[in-house]
Amino acid sequence: MTEHVDTSEGKPLNHHVKQSIERYFRELNGAQPASVYDMVLREVERPLLEVVMQQTNGNQSRAAEVLGINRNTLRKKLKFYQLIR
């Protein structure tokens, strides 16, 4: 089941993501992008991890629970984005 998450503007988060992706393609001015999927994941994943870690006061077990991922997976991602040593 997909959860509908409203933002402060009353629109779902996916609405804002879609707008950002559409703007990205418009700004390419016809140039062909490469690896858009990986780029979008990188652009979204790092701030997601940063915010969740802030909201959980750095508690990785709680952050993993909030994210719905394994704590070891979270640690790997935090290291990848150099959010921990």
N, CA, C and O atoms as a Maestro MAE file, in Angstrom:
{
 s_m_m2io_version
 :::
 2.0.0
}

f_m_ct {
 s_m_title
 :::
 protein
 m_atom[340] {
  # First column is atom index #
  i_m_mmod_type
  r_m_x_coord
  r_m_y_coord
  r_m_z_coord
  i_m_residue_number
  s_m_chain_name
  s_m_pdb_residue_name
  s_m_pdb_atom_name
  i_m_atomic_number
  :::
  1 25 0.836 -1.170 0.000 1 A "MET " " N  " 7
  2 3 0.000 0.000 0.000 1 A "MET " " CA " 6
  3 2 0.890 1.245 0.000 1 A "MET " " C  " 6
  4 15 1.818 1.340 0.804 1 A "MET " " O  " 8
  5 25 0.621 2.182 -0.878 2 A "THR " " N  " 7
  6 3 1.369 3.427 -0.971 2 A "THR " " CA " 6
  7 2 0.767 4.446 -0.021 2 A "THR " " C  " 6
  8 15 -0.445 4.661 -0.007 2 A "THR " " O  " 8
  9 25 1.621 5.069 0.770 3 A "GLU " " N  " 7
  10 3 1.167 6.087 1.698 3 A "GLU " " CA " 6
  11 2 1.160 7.438 1.009 3 A "GLU " " C  " 6
  12 15 2.104 7.784 0.299 3 A "GLU " " O  " 8
  13 25 0.117 8.188 1.213 4 A "HIS " " N  " 7
  14 3 -0.010 9.535 0.648 4 A "HIS " " CA " 6
  15 2 0.551 10.514 1.671 4 A "HIS " " C  " 6
  16 15 0.005 10.650 2.766 4 A "HIS " " O  " 8
  17 25 1.631 11.190 1.324 5 A "VAL " " N  " 7
  18 3 2.277 12.111 2.253 5 A "VAL " " CA " 6
  19 2 2.074 13.537 1.766 5 A "VAL " " C  " 6
  20 15 2.609 13.933 0.730 5 A "VAL " " O  " 8
  21 25 1.297 14.305 2.523 6 A "ASP " " N  " 7
  22 3 1.082 15.711 2.176 6 A "ASP " " CA " 6
  23 2 2.223 16.561 2.716 6 A "ASP " " C  " 6
  24 15 2.747 16.311 3.801 6 A "ASP " " O  " 8
  25 25 2.592 17.560 1.945 7 A "THR " " N  " 7
  26 3 3.604 18.511 2.380 7 A "THR " " CA " 6
  27 2 2.903 19.719 2.973 7 A "THR " " C  " 6
  28 15 1.676 19.749 3.063 7 A "THR " " O  " 8
  29 25 3.668 20.702 3.374 8 A "SER " " N  " 7
  30 3 3.074 21.904 3.964 8 A "SER " " CA " 6
  31 2 2.172 22.641 2.975 8 A "SER " " C  " 6
  32 15 1.294 23.399 3.388 8 A "SER " " O  " 8
  33 25 2.376 22.429 1.694 9 A "GLU " " N  " 7
  34 3 1.532 23.078 0.683 9 A "GLU " " CA " 6
  35 2 0.282 22.263 0.391 9 A "GLU " " C  " 6
  36 15 -0.521 22.648 -0.459 9 A "GLU " " O  " 8
  37 25 0.106 21.148 1.078 10 A "GLY " " N  " 7
  38 3 -1.071 20.324 0.886 10 A "GLY " " CA " 6
  39 2 -0.994 19.403 -0.309 10 A "GLY " " C  " 6
  40 15 -1.979 18.749 -0.653 10 A "GLY " " O  " 8
  41 25 0.163 19.341 -0.949 11 A "LYS " " N  " 7
  42 3 0.336 18.460 -2.099 11 A "LYS " " CA " 6
  43 2 1.230 17.299 -1.695 11 A "LYS " " C  " 6
  44 15 2.115 17.460 -0.855 11 A "LYS " " O  " 8
  45 25 1.005 16.123 -2.288 12 A "PRO " " N  " 7
  46 3 1.828 14.976 -1.922 12 A "PRO " " CA " 6
  47 2 3.289 15.172 -2.331 12 A "PRO " " C  " 6
  48 15 3.592 15.870 -3.298 12 A "PRO " " O  " 8
  49 25 4.164 14.554 -1.589 13 A "LEU " " N  " 7
  50 3 5.595 14.642 -1.850 13 A "LEU " " CA " 6
  51 2 5.914 14.252 -3.291 13 A "LEU " " C  " 6
  52 15 6.756 14.882 -3.930 13 A "LEU " " O  " 8
  53 25 5.245 13.214 -3.808 14 A "ASN " " N  " 7
  54 3 5.542 12.778 -5.178 14 A "ASN " " CA " 6
  55 2 5.223 13.858 -6.210 14 A "ASN " " C  " 6
  56 15 5.814 13.872 -7.290 14 A "ASN " " O  " 8
  57 25 4.303 14.756 -5.895 15 A "HIS " " N  " 7
  58 3 3.999 15.885 -6.783 15 A "HIS " " CA " 6
  59 2 5.236 16.776 -6.936 15 A "HIS " " C  " 6
  60 15 5.586 17.180 -8.045 15 A "HIS " " O  " 8
  61 25 5.887 17.074 -5.818 16 A "HIS " " N  " 7
  62 3 7.068 17.936 -5.835 16 A "HIS " " CA " 6
  63 2 8.249 17.244 -6.509 16 A "HIS " " C  " 6
  64 15 9.028 17.879 -7.221 16 A "HIS " " O  " 8
  65 25 8.374 15.951 -6.283 17 A "VAL " " N  " 7
  66 3 9.446 15.192 -6.940 17 A "VAL " " CA " 6
  67 2 9.226 15.215 -8.446 17 A "VAL " " C  " 6
  68 15 10.161 15.449 -9.213 17 A "VAL " " O  " 8
  69 25 7.989 14.972 -8.867 18 A "LYS " " N  " 7
  70 3 7.673 14.983 -10.301 18 A "LYS " " CA " 6
  71 2 7.982 16.345 -10.913 18 A "LYS " " C  " 6
  72 15 8.560 16.420 -11.997 18 A "LYS " " O  " 8
  73 25 7.603 17.415 -10.231 19 A "GLN " " N  " 7
  74 3 7.887 18.760 -10.742 19 A "GLN " " CA " 6
  75 2 9.389 18.986 -10.897 19 A "GLN " " C  " 6
  76 15 9.830 19.574 -11.884 19 A "GLN " " O  " 8
  77 25 10.159 18.529 -9.941 20 A "SER " " N  " 7
  78 3 11.618 18.699 -10.005 20 A "SER " " CA " 6
  79 2 12.211 17.927 -11.170 20 A "SER " " C  " 6
  80 15 13.101 18.426 -11.859 20 A "SER " " O  " 8
  81 25 11.725 16.715 -11.395 21 A "ILE " " N  " 7
  82 3 12.239 15.906 -12.505 21 A "ILE " " CA " 6
  83 2 11.846 16.535 -13.842 21 A "ILE " " C  " 6
  84 15 12.655 16.580 -14.769 21 A "ILE " " O  " 8
  85 25 10.616 17.017 -13.944 22 A "GLU " " N  " 7
  86 3 10.189 17.687 -15.175 22 A "GLU " " CA " 6
  87 2 11.038 18.928 -15.441 22 A "GLU " " C  " 6
  88 15 11.424 19.177 -16.583 22 A "GLU " " O  " 8
  89 25 11.331 19.706 -14.401 23 A "ARG " " N  " 7
  90 3 12.173 20.894 -14.543 23 A "ARG " " CA " 6
  91 2 13.579 20.496 -15.000 23 A "ARG " " C  " 6
  92 15 14.170 21.165 -15.847 23 A "ARG " " O  " 8
  93 25 14.110 19.412 -14.442 24 A "TYR " " N  " 7
  94 3 15.434 18.918 -14.833 24 A "TYR " " CA " 6
  95 2 15.464 18.639 -16.338 24 A "TYR " " C  " 6
  96 15 16.400 19.049 -17.025 24 A "TYR " " O  " 8
  97 25 14.447 17.943 -16.849 25 A "PHE " " N  " 7
  98 3 14.414 17.625 -18.279 25 A "PHE " " CA " 6
  99 2 14.253 18.887 -19.130 25 A "PHE " " C  " 6
  100 15 14.871 18.999 -20.189 25 A "PHE " " O  " 8
  101 25 13.435 19.830 -18.679 26 A "ARG " " N  " 7
  102 3 13.286 21.088 -19.426 26 A "ARG " " CA " 6
  103 2 14.618 21.825 -19.521 26 A "ARG " " C  " 6
  104 15 14.959 22.371 -20.570 26 A "ARG " " O  " 8
  105 25 15.358 21.838 -18.437 27 A "GLU " " N  " 7
  106 3 16.623 22.568 -18.402 27 A "GLU " " CA " 6
  107 2 17.728 21.893 -19.211 27 A "GLU " " C  " 6
  108 15 18.775 22.494 -19.452 27 A "GLU " " O  " 8
  109 25 17.502 20.658 -19.627 28 A "LEU " " N  " 7
  110 3 18.473 19.979 -20.492 28 A "LEU " " CA " 6
  111 2 18.451 20.549 -21.905 28 A "LEU " " C  " 6
  112 15 19.398 20.361 -22.670 28 A "LEU " " O  " 8
  113 25 17.370 21.246 -22.251 29 A "ASN " " N  " 7
  114 3 17.232 21.840 -23.590 29 A "ASN " " CA " 6
  115 2 17.463 20.833 -24.705 29 A "ASN " " C  " 6
  116 15 18.162 21.118 -25.678 29 A "ASN " " O  " 8
  117 25 16.870 19.651 -24.556 30 A "GLY " " N  " 7
  118 3 16.964 18.640 -25.601 30 A "GLY " " CA " 6
  119 2 18.154 17.709 -25.495 30 A "GLY " " C  " 6
  120 15 18.203 16.702 -26.202 30 A "GLY " " O  " 8
  121 25 19.109 18.011 -24.639 31 A "ALA " " N  " 7
  122 3 20.259 17.111 -24.456 31 A "ALA " " CA " 6
  123 2 19.771 15.811 -23.827 31 A "ALA " " C  " 6
  124 15 18.829 15.811 -23.036 31 A "ALA " " O  " 8
  125 25 20.412 14.717 -24.181 32 A "GLN " " N  " 7
  126 3 20.023 13.415 -23.657 32 A "GLN " " CA " 6
  127 2 20.725 13.141 -22.326 32 A "GLN " " C  " 6
  128 15 21.955 13.124 -22.265 32 A "GLN " " O  " 8
  129 25 19.960 12.931 -21.276 33 A "PRO " " N  " 7
  130 3 20.574 12.618 -19.984 33 A "PRO " " CA " 6
  131 2 21.030 11.162 -19.950 33 A "PRO " " C  " 6
  132 15 20.600 10.340 -20.760 33 A "PRO " " O  " 8
  133 25 21.893 10.867 -19.011 34 A "ALA " " N  " 7
  134 3 22.350 9.489 -18.825 34 A "ALA " " CA " 6
  135 2 22.164 9.110 -17.360 34 A "ALA " " C  " 6
  136 15 22.349 9.935 -16.466 34 A "ALA " " O  " 8
  137 25 21.805 7.883 -17.132 35 A "SER " " N  " 7
  138 3 21.686 7.331 -15.772 35 A "SER " " CA " 6
  139 2 20.778 8.170 -14.874 35 A "SER " " C  " 6
  140 15 21.126 8.459 -13.729 35 A "SER " " O  " 8
  141 25 19.635 8.552 -15.389 36 A "VAL " " N  " 7
  142 3 18.712 9.392 -14.631 36 A "VAL " " CA " 6
  143 2 18.234 8.684 -13.362 36 A "VAL " " C  " 6
  144 15 18.109 9.309 -12.309 36 A "VAL " " O  " 8
  145 25 17.973 7.402 -13.462 37 A "TYR " " N  " 7
  146 3 17.484 6.648 -12.300 37 A "TYR " " CA " 6
  147 2 18.471 6.738 -11.143 37 A "TYR " " C  " 6
  148 15 18.093 7.081 -10.023 37 A "TYR " " O  " 8
  149 25 19.735 6.429 -11.417 38 A "ASP " " N  " 7
  150 3 20.762 6.486 -10.370 38 A "ASP " " CA " 6
  151 2 20.941 7.904 -9.845 38 A "ASP " " C  " 6
  152 15 21.119 8.102 -8.643 38 A "ASP " " O  " 8
  153 25 20.895 8.884 -10.728 39 A "MET " " N  " 7
  154 3 21.050 10.275 -10.322 39 A "MET " " CA " 6
  155 2 19.935 10.686 -9.361 39 A "MET " " C  " 6
  156 15 20.195 11.303 -8.328 39 A "MET " " O  " 8
  157 25 18.703 10.344 -9.704 40 A "VAL " " N  " 7
  158 3 17.570 10.711 -8.852 40 A "VAL " " CA " 6
  159 2 17.683 10.031 -7.492 40 A "VAL " " C  " 6
  160 15 17.439 10.659 -6.462 40 A "VAL " " O  " 8
  161 25 18.047 8.760 -7.483 41 A "LEU " " N  " 7
  162 3 18.199 8.070 -6.202 41 A "LEU " " CA " 6
  163 2 19.263 8.728 -5.341 41 A "LEU " " C  " 6
  164 15 19.060 8.916 -4.142 41 A "LEU " " O  " 8
  165 25 20.388 9.078 -5.933 42 A "ARG " " N  " 7
  166 3 21.457 9.738 -5.166 42 A "ARG " " CA " 6
  167 2 20.992 11.089 -4.635 42 A "ARG " " C  " 6
  168 15 21.266 11.444 -3.489 42 A "ARG " " O  " 8
  169 25 20.286 11.840 -5.479 43 A "GLU " " N  " 7
  170 3 19.835 13.173 -5.086 43 A "GLU " " CA " 6
  171 2 18.797 13.128 -3.965 43 A "GLU " " C  " 6
  172 15 18.731 14.044 -3.145 43 A "GLU " " O  " 8
  173 25 18.004 12.087 -3.926 44 A "VAL " " N  " 7
  174 3 16.951 11.973 -2.921 44 A "VAL " " CA " 6
  175 2 17.446 11.245 -1.673 44 A "VAL " " C  " 6
  176 15 17.086 11.612 -0.555 44 A "VAL " " O  " 8
  177 25 18.261 10.228 -1.860 45 A "GLU " " N  " 7
  178 3 18.649 9.368 -0.746 45 A "GLU " " CA " 6
  179 2 19.486 10.100 0.306 45 A "GLU " " C  " 6
  180 15 19.230 9.957 1.502 45 A "GLU " " O  " 8
  181 25 20.464 10.868 -0.116 46 A "ARG " " N  " 7
  182 3 21.326 11.551 0.862 46 A "ARG " " CA " 6
  183 2 20.533 12.489 1.783 46 A "ARG " " C  " 6
  184 15 20.650 12.374 3.003 46 A "ARG " " O  " 8
  185 25 19.723 13.422 1.231 47 A "PRO " " N  " 7
  186 3 18.966 14.281 2.145 47 A "PRO " " CA " 6
  187 2 17.963 13.498 2.998 47 A "PRO " " C  " 6
  188 15 17.701 13.872 4.141 47 A "PRO " " O  " 8
  189 25 17.408 12.428 2.456 48 A "LEU " " N  " 7
  190 3 16.502 11.583 3.234 48 A "LEU " " CA " 6
  191 2 17.233 11.021 4.446 48 A "LEU " " C  " 6
  192 15 16.728 11.078 5.567 48 A "LEU " " O  " 8
  193 25 18.424 10.477 4.215 49 A "LEU " " N  " 7
  194 3 19.211 9.920 5.315 49 A "LEU " " CA " 6
  195 2 19.593 11.001 6.320 49 A "LEU " " C  " 6
  196 15 19.529 10.782 7.530 49 A "LEU " " O  " 8
  197 25 19.989 12.164 5.820 50 A "GLU " " N  " 7
  198 3 20.372 13.264 6.713 50 A "GLU " " CA " 6
  199 2 19.215 13.669 7.626 50 A "GLU " " C  " 6
  200 15 19.393 13.823 8.834 50 A "GLU " " O  " 8
  201 25 18.045 13.837 7.048 51 A "VAL " " N  " 7
  202 3 16.887 14.278 7.828 51 A "VAL " " CA " 6
  203 2 16.459 13.211 8.827 51 A "VAL " " C  " 6
  204 15 16.175 13.523 9.983 51 A "VAL " " O  " 8
  205 25 16.411 11.964 8.394 52 A "VAL " " N  " 7
  206 3 15.999 10.893 9.306 52 A "VAL " " CA " 6
  207 2 17.001 10.751 10.449 52 A "VAL " " C  " 6
  208 15 16.604 10.534 11.594 52 A "VAL " " O  " 8
  209 25 18.286 10.871 10.154 53 A "MET " " N  " 7
  210 3 19.287 10.796 11.219 53 A "MET " " CA " 6
  211 2 19.120 11.967 12.192 53 A "MET " " C  " 6
  212 15 19.287 11.793 13.399 53 A "MET " " O  " 8
  213 25 18.796 13.145 11.683 54 A "GLN " " N  " 7
  214 3 18.552 14.297 12.566 54 A "GLN " " CA " 6
  215 2 17.319 14.054 13.436 54 A "GLN " " C  " 6
  216 15 17.331 14.312 14.640 54 A "GLN " " O  " 8
  217 25 16.259 13.555 12.805 55 A "GLN " " N  " 7
  218 3 15.003 13.331 13.524 55 A "GLN " " CA " 6
  219 2 15.123 12.251 14.593 55 A "GLN " " C  " 6
  220 15 14.364 12.246 15.562 55 A "GLN " " O  " 8
  221 25 16.076 11.336 14.421 56 A "THR " " N  " 7
  222 3 16.276 10.251 15.387 56 A "THR " " CA " 6
  223 2 17.490 10.515 16.274 56 A "THR " " C  " 6
  224 15 17.969 9.619 16.969 56 A "THR " " O  " 8
  225 25 17.983 11.757 16.243 57 A "ASN " " N  " 7
  226 3 19.141 12.151 17.055 57 A "ASN " " CA " 6
  227 2 20.333 11.224 16.861 57 A "ASN " " C  " 6
  228 15 21.055 10.918 17.810 57 A "ASN " " O  " 8
  229 25 20.534 10.780 15.619 58 A "GLY " " N  " 7
  230 3 21.685 9.949 15.294 58 A "GLY " " CA " 6
  231 2 21.547 8.489 15.683 58 A "GLY " " C  " 6
  232 15 22.501 7.724 15.543 58 A "GLY " " O  " 8
  233 25 20.391 8.090 16.163 59 A "ASN " " N  " 7
  234 3 20.171 6.704 16.570 59 A "ASN " " CA " 6
  235 2 19.941 5.852 15.321 59 A "ASN " " C  " 6
  236 15 18.871 5.894 14.714 59 A "ASN " " O  " 8
  237 25 20.960 5.081 14.951 60 A "GLN " " N  " 7
  238 3 20.897 4.315 13.708 60 A "GLN " " CA " 6
  239 2 19.836 3.221 13.749 60 A "GLN " " C  " 6
  240 15 19.191 2.953 12.736 60 A "GLN " " O  " 8
  241 25 19.649 2.593 14.887 61 A "SER " " N  " 7
  242 3 18.620 1.547 14.987 61 A "SER " " CA " 6
  243 2 17.239 2.143 14.754 61 A "SER " " C  " 6
  244 15 16.425 1.578 14.023 61 A "SER " " O  " 8
  245 25 16.984 3.274 15.372 62 A "ARG " " N  " 7
  246 3 15.683 3.944 15.198 62 A "ARG " " CA " 6
  247 2 15.532 4.459 13.769 62 A "ARG " " C  " 6
  248 15 14.458 4.346 13.177 62 A "ARG " " O  " 8
  249 25 16.604 5.024 13.213 63 A "ALA " " N  " 7
  250 3 16.562 5.524 11.833 63 A "ALA " " CA " 6
  251 2 16.266 4.390 10.862 63 A "ALA " " C  " 6
  252 15 15.467 4.552 9.939 63 A "ALA " " O  " 8
  253 25 16.905 3.249 11.065 64 A "ALA " " N  " 7
  254 3 16.660 2.094 10.194 64 A "ALA " " CA " 6
  255 2 15.201 1.666 10.288 64 A "ALA " " C  " 6
  256 15 14.582 1.309 9.286 64 A "ALA " " O  " 8
  257 25 14.662 1.703 11.495 65 A "GLU " " N  " 7
  258 3 13.258 1.343 11.694 65 A "GLU " " CA " 6
  259 2 12.339 2.332 10.973 65 A "GLU " " C  " 6
  260 15 11.389 1.926 10.303 65 A "GLU " " O  " 8
  261 25 12.622 3.615 11.110 66 A "VAL " " N  " 7
  262 3 11.820 4.654 10.445 66 A "VAL " " CA " 6
  263 2 11.869 4.476 8.929 66 A "VAL " " C  " 6
  264 15 10.855 4.618 8.246 66 A "VAL " " O  " 8
  265 25 13.055 4.165 8.412 67 A "LEU " " N  " 7
  266 3 13.235 3.998 6.968 67 A "LEU " " CA " 6
  267 2 12.710 2.658 6.458 67 A "LEU " " C  " 6
  268 15 12.446 2.499 5.266 67 A "LEU " " O  " 8
  269 25 12.562 1.703 7.363 68 A "GLY " " N  " 7
  270 3 12.107 0.373 6.958 68 A "GLY " " CA " 6
  271 2 13.198 -0.439 6.292 68 A "GLY " " C  " 6
  272 15 12.929 -1.264 5.419 68 A "GLY " " O  " 8
  273 25 14.453 -0.197 6.717 69 A "ILE " " N  " 7
  274 3 15.581 -0.953 6.170 69 A "ILE " " CA " 6
  275 2 16.392 -1.552 7.315 69 A "ILE " " C  " 6
  276 15 16.256 -1.146 8.469 69 A "ILE " " O  " 8
  277 25 17.225 -2.506 6.980 70 A "ASN " " N  " 7
  278 3 18.107 -3.144 7.944 70 A "ASN " " CA " 6
  279 2 19.155 -2.144 8.424 70 A "ASN " " C  " 6
  280 15 19.615 -1.305 7.650 70 A "ASN " " O  " 8
  281 25 19.532 -2.231 9.698 71 A "ARG " " N  " 7
  282 3 20.519 -1.302 10.254 71 A "ARG " " CA " 6
  283 2 21.851 -1.393 9.527 71 A "ARG " " C  " 6
  284 15 22.511 -0.373 9.326 71 A "ARG " " O  " 8
  285 25 22.261 -2.597 9.127 72 A "ASN " " N  " 7
  286 3 23.518 -2.742 8.381 72 A "ASN " " CA " 6
  287 2 23.436 -2.049 7.021 72 A "ASN " " C  " 6
  288 15 24.408 -1.448 6.564 72 A "ASN " " O  " 8
  289 25 22.282 -2.137 6.385 73 A "THR " " N  " 7
  290 3 22.076 -1.440 5.110 73 A "THR " " CA " 6
  291 2 22.172 0.063 5.327 73 A "THR " " C  " 6
  292 15 22.783 0.772 4.529 73 A "THR " " O  " 8
  293 25 21.572 0.545 6.401 74 A "LEU " " N  " 7
  294 3 21.648 1.971 6.721 74 A "LEU " " CA " 6
  295 2 23.097 2.392 6.918 74 A "LEU " " C  " 6
  296 15 23.519 3.419 6.386 74 A "LEU " " O  " 8
  297 25 23.864 1.616 7.673 75 A "ARG " " N  " 7
  298 3 25.270 1.952 7.920 75 A "ARG " " CA " 6
  299 2 26.054 2.031 6.608 75 A "ARG " " C  " 6
  300 15 26.870 2.934 6.423 75 A "ARG " " O  " 8
  301 25 25.805 1.093 5.708 76 A "LYS " " N  " 7
  302 3 26.496 1.113 4.405 76 A "LYS " " CA " 6
  303 2 26.156 2.389 3.643 76 A "LYS " " C  " 6
  304 15 27.033 3.015 3.046 76 A "LYS " " O  " 8
  305 25 24.893 2.768 3.666 77 A "LYS " " N  " 7
  306 3 24.467 3.981 2.958 77 A "LYS " " CA " 6
  307 2 25.056 5.235 3.615 77 A "LYS " " C  " 6
  308 15 25.481 6.156 2.918 77 A "LYS " " O  " 8
  309 25 25.082 5.273 4.930 78 A "LEU " " N  " 7
  310 3 25.664 6.415 5.639 78 A "LEU " " CA " 6
  311 2 27.145 6.548 5.315 78 A "LEU " " C  " 6
  312 15 27.652 7.657 5.151 78 A "LEU " " O  " 8
  313 25 27.833 5.426 5.222 79 A "LYS " " N  " 7
  314 3 29.257 5.450 4.857 79 A "LYS " " CA " 6
  315 2 29.427 5.887 3.404 79 A "LYS " " C  " 6
  316 15 30.312 6.686 3.097 79 A "LYS " " O  " 8
  317 25 28.589 5.370 2.515 80 A "PHE " " N  " 7
  318 3 28.667 5.716 1.097 80 A "PHE " " CA " 6
  319 2 28.543 7.225 0.895 80 A "PHE " " C  " 6
  320 15 29.275 7.814 0.099 80 A "PHE " " O  " 8
  321 25 27.617 7.843 1.618 81 A "TYR " " N  " 7
  322 3 27.395 9.286 1.496 81 A "TYR " " CA " 6
  323 2 28.278 10.090 2.453 81 A "TYR " " C  " 6
  324 15 28.121 11.304 2.591 81 A "TYR " " O  " 8
  325 25 29.194 9.403 3.101 82 A "GLN " " N  " 7
  326 3 30.146 10.012 4.043 82 A "GLN " " CA " 6
  327 2 29.428 10.787 5.146 82 A "GLN " " C  " 6
  328 15 29.849 11.876 5.536 82 A "GLN " " O  " 8
  329 25 28.353 10.210 5.633 83 A "LEU " " N  " 7
  330 3 27.617 10.797 6.743 83 A "LEU " " CA " 6
  331 2 28.107 10.243 8.081 83 A "LEU " " C  " 6
  332 15 27.799 10.787 9.141 83 A "LEU " " O  " 8
  333 25 28.876 9.150 8.015 84 A "ILE " " N  " 7
  334 3 29.587 8.606 9.174 84 A "ILE " " CA " 6
  335 2 30.938 8.120 8.685 84 A "ILE " " C  " 6
  336 15 31.173 7.992 7.483 84 A "ILE " " O  " 8
  337 25 31.813 7.853 9.627 85 A "ARG " " N  " 7
  338 3 33.148 7.335 9.269 85 A "ARG " " CA " 6
  339 2 33.155 5.844 9.242 85 A "ARG " " C  " 6
  340 15 34.188 5.236 8.961 85 A "ARG " " O  " 8
  :::
 }
 m_bond[339] {
  # First column is bond index #
  i_m_from
  i_m_to
  i_m_order
  :::
  1 1 2 1
  2 2 3 1
  3 3 4 2
  4 3 5 1
  5 5 6 1
  6 6 7 1
  7 7 8 2
  8 7 9 1
  9 9 10 1
  10 10 11 1
  11 11 12 2
  12 11 13 1
  13 13 14 1
  14 14 15 1
  15 15 16 2
  16 15 17 1
  17 17 18 1
  18 18 19 1
  19 19 20 2
  20 19 21 1
  21 21 22 1
  22 22 23 1
  23 23 24 2
  24 23 25 1
  25 25 26 1
  26 26 27 1
  27 27 28 2
  28 27 29 1
  29 29 30 1
  30 30 31 1
  31 31 32 2
  32 31 33 1
  33 33 34 1
  34 34 35 1
  35 35 36 2
  36 35 37 1
  37 37 38 1
  38 38 39 1
  39 39 40 2
  40 39 41 1
  41 41 42 1
  42 42 43 1
  43 43 44 2
  44 43 45 1
  45 45 46 1
  46 46 47 1
  47 47 48 2
  48 47 49 1
  49 49 50 1
  50 50 51 1
  51 51 52 2
  52 51 53 1
  53 53 54 1
  54 54 55 1
  55 55 56 2
  56 55 57 1
  57 57 58 1
  58 58 59 1
  59 59 60 2
  60 59 61 1
  61 61 62 1
  62 62 63 1
  63 63 64 2
  64 63 65 1
  65 65 66 1
  66 66 67 1
  67 67 68 2
  68 67 69 1
  69 69 70 1
  70 70 71 1
  71 71 72 2
  72 71 73 1
  73 73 74 1
  74 74 75 1
  75 75 76 2
  76 75 77 1
  77 77 78 1
  78 78 79 1
  79 79 80 2
  80 79 81 1
  81 81 82 1
  82 82 83 1
  83 83 84 2
  84 83 85 1
  85 85 86 1
  86 86 87 1
  87 87 88 2
  88 87 89 1
  89 89 90 1
  90 90 91 1
  91 91 92 2
  92 91 93 1
  93 93 94 1
  94 94 95 1
  95 95 96 2
  96 95 97 1
  97 97 98 1
  98 98 99 1
  99 99 100 2
  100 99 101 1
  101 101 102 1
  102 102 103 1
  103 103 104 2
  104 103 105 1
  105 105 106 1
  106 106 107 1
  107 107 108 2
  108 107 109 1
  109 109 110 1
  110 110 111 1
  111 111 112 2
  112 111 113 1
  113 113 114 1
  114 114 115 1
  115 115 116 2
  116 115 117 1
  117 117 118 1
  118 118 119 1
  119 119 120 2
  120 119 121 1
  121 121 122 1
  122 122 123 1
  123 123 124 2
  124 123 125 1
  125 125 126 1
  126 126 127 1
  127 127 128 2
  128 127 129 1
  129 129 130 1
  130 130 131 1
  131 131 132 2
  132 131 133 1
  133 133 134 1
  134 134 135 1
  135 135 136 2
  136 135 137 1
  137 137 138 1
  138 138 139 1
  139 139 140 2
  140 139 141 1
  141 141 142 1
  142 142 143 1
  143 143 144 2
  144 143 145 1
  145 145 146 1
  146 146 147 1
  147 147 148 2
  148 147 149 1
  149 149 150 1
  150 150 151 1
  151 151 152 2
  152 151 153 1
  153 153 154 1
  154 154 155 1
  155 155 156 2
  156 155 157 1
  157 157 158 1
  158 158 159 1
  159 159 160 2
  160 159 161 1
  161 161 162 1
  162 162 163 1
  163 163 164 2
  164 163 165 1
  165 165 166 1
  166 166 167 1
  167 167 168 2
  168 167 169 1
  169 169 170 1
  170 170 171 1
  171 171 172 2
  172 171 173 1
  173 173 174 1
  174 174 175 1
  175 175 176 2
  176 175 177 1
  177 177 178 1
  178 178 179 1
  179 179 180 2
  180 179 181 1
  181 181 182 1
  182 182 183 1
  183 183 184 2
  184 183 185 1
  185 185 186 1
  186 186 187 1
  187 187 188 2
  188 187 189 1
  189 189 190 1
  190 190 191 1
  191 191 192 2
  192 191 193 1
  193 193 194 1
  194 194 195 1
  195 195 196 2
  196 195 197 1
  197 197 198 1
  198 198 199 1
  199 199 200 2
  200 199 201 1
  201 201 202 1
  202 202 203 1
  203 203 204 2
  204 203 205 1
  205 205 206 1
  206 206 207 1
  207 207 208 2
  208 207 209 1
  209 209 210 1
  210 210 211 1
  211 211 212 2
  212 211 213 1
  213 213 214 1
  214 214 215 1
  215 215 216 2
  216 215 217 1
  217 217 218 1
  218 218 219 1
  219 219 220 2
  220 219 221 1
  221 221 222 1
  222 222 223 1
  223 223 224 2
  224 223 225 1
  225 225 226 1
  226 226 227 1
  227 227 228 2
  228 227 229 1
  229 229 230 1
  230 230 231 1
  231 231 232 2
  232 231 233 1
  233 233 234 1
  234 234 235 1
  235 235 236 2
  236 235 237 1
  237 237 238 1
  238 238 239 1
  239 239 240 2
  240 239 241 1
  241 241 242 1
  242 242 243 1
  243 243 244 2
  244 243 245 1
  245 245 246 1
  246 246 247 1
  247 247 248 2
  248 247 249 1
  249 249 250 1
  250 250 251 1
  251 251 252 2
  252 251 253 1
  253 253 254 1
  254 254 255 1
  255 255 256 2
  256 255 257 1
  257 257 258 1
  258 258 259 1
  259 259 260 2
  260 259 261 1
  261 261 262 1
  262 262 263 1
  263 263 264 2
  264 263 265 1
  265 265 266 1
  266 266 267 1
  267 267 268 2
  268 267 269 1
  269 269 270 1
  270 270 271 1
  271 271 272 2
  272 271 273 1
  273 273 274 1
  274 274 275 1
  275 275 276 2
  276 275 277 1
  277 277 278 1
  278 278 279 1
  279 279 280 2
  280 279 281 1
  281 281 282 1
  282 282 283 1
  283 283 284 2
  284 283 285 1
  285 285 286 1
  286 286 287 1
  287 287 288 2
  288 287 289 1
  289 289 290 1
  290 290 291 1
  291 291 292 2
  292 291 293 1
  293 293 294 1
  294 294 295 1
  295 295 296 2
  296 295 297 1
  297 297 298 1
  298 298 299 1
  299 299 300 2
  300 299 301 1
  301 301 302 1
  302 302 303 1
  303 303 304 2
  304 303 305 1
  305 305 306 1
  306 306 307 1
  307 307 308 2
  308 307 309 1
  309 309 310 1
  310 310 311 1
  311 311 312 2
  312 311 313 1
  313 313 314 1
  314 314 315 1
  315 315 316 2
  316 315 317 1
  317 317 318 1
  318 318 319 1
  319 319 320 2
  320 319 321 1
  321 321 322 1
  322 322 323 1
  323 323 324 2
  324 323 325 1
  325 325 326 1
  326 326 327 1
  327 327 328 2
  328 327 329 1
  329 329 330 1
  330 330 331 1
  331 331 332 2
  332 331 333 1
  333 333 334 1
  334 334 335 1
  335 335 336 2
  336 335 337 1
  337 337 338 1
  338 338 339 1
  339 339 340 2
  :::
 }
}
